[in-house]
Amino acid sequence: MYRVWNFVTSYSLLLIAGAAVALVWANIDPHSYHAVVDYPLIQNFFIGAEHAADGHISRTLTAHFLVNDILMAFFFAMAGKEVWEAVILKNGELRGRKAMTPLIATAGGMLGPVAVYLGLAAVLGIYETVSRGWAIPTATDIAFSYLVGRIVFGAGHPAIRFLLLLAIADDAAGLIILAIFYPTGELAPVWLLLSLGAALGVYFLFNDLPRRFDRGNQLRPNSTWMRQKLSFWPYLIAACLSWYGFMRAGIHPALGLLPIVPTIPHADRPFGIFAEAEAHLKDLLNWMEHRLKYPVEIVLFLFGLFNAGVEFSAIGAPTWLVMAGLLIGKPVGIFLMGYFGARILGFGLPEGMRMPDLVVLGCVAAIGFTVALFVASVAFPGGAVQDAAKMGALFSFGAAAVAVIAGKLFRVERREF
């Protein structure tokens, strides 16, 4: 069983605190709230949000850009590290037959919300206005879903493991969706060569080459020297170059550190997502992840503060579309595709997990919050539609109550060990 309780509680509480402060502030004094969020830190800078001025394009580094596009890159790097471990390493949780039903259920948990969101938008006659937000309800917030899952199922229930596998796969798919469907400006793919070059260069010079020199020598002097003398600095420089390449390529720069994550020296086995045991590993990647834990907690507080400030008057059709996609589309999609994978294809469910548990798990996974809020901020320009969509992401907390009720109705047996 994964030990992620301390991780998700600390991350969740700070994120909730930031979102709560933002909601109160924006509804008491929206002018001052938006003045702070959009405050220009540096004008005519080499990084920042693009805008046209005097017939040419310039960039302004705003407080919002600093949080969403720069600092959040560290959060996505940590999420990317866990996804990479699960997929690539020999004992990764998304490898082999054991992962097939969760992966198939993940597909349902993404297709179901899209179908409900776009279908209702078409019925309401607002398809053209809101269609760019189709990916908002596909998100599953791993931290909050895990917290609610523990309440409903207990820490020892096999549905918790299933939920975490689903959330890892959901995160991976979400990163791909952000990169492909939500560019931040005019696409210039040639700039991705900078990211590729940075990743290949730092891997070959500071990871692969020292290990080649150390072959046959159990003391590994070259690799040890790199770790002790250079530490994380070569990878930080490569990360900055990769981030800049993503920004100039028009791909959301918050994803810019992902190409560097696999290049960092890593232990040959994972212990599970954010596992406490990884704190004792001496490889550079796990060392870096655990040193980033507290800074990223602060980043998530700022993310909640800078993105959840929506006036309650902004509630509108996009709010209900996002909520319907999450609260209806995701549970239905997860159950149908999970049933297809477990029963029709014969991959089965984890031992001790019933089909009704899959229904409840779908309700738990309907909490979108963090990633849904992030996607809403890039799917629509600032204004009424974006604010309404963000409110839907915030209201997805209602899935917690739905999950608790569903757990009672389907007689979920809580298991603590």
Secondary structure, 3 states (H helix, E strand, C coil): CCCCHHHHHHHHHHHHHHHHHHHHHHHHCHHHHHHHHCCEEEECCCCCEEEEECCEEEEEEEHHHHHHHHHHHHHHHHHHHHHHHHHHCCCCCCCCHHHHHHHHHHHHHHHHHHHHHHHHHHHHCCHHHHHHHCCHHHCCCHHHHHHHHHHHHCCCCHHHHHHHHHHHHHHHHHHHHHHHHCCCCCCCHHHHHHHHHHHHHHHHHHHHHHHHHCCCCCCCHHHHHHHHHHCCHHHHHHHHHHHHHHHHHCCCHHHCCCCCHHHCCCCCCCCCCCCHHHHHCCCHHHHHHHHHHHHHHHHHHHHHHHHCCCCHHHCCHHHHHHHHHHHHHHHHHHHHHHHHHHHHCCCCCCCCCCHHHHHHHHHHCCCCHHHHHHHHHHHCCCCHHHHHHHHHHHHCCHHHHHHHHHHHHCCCCCCCC
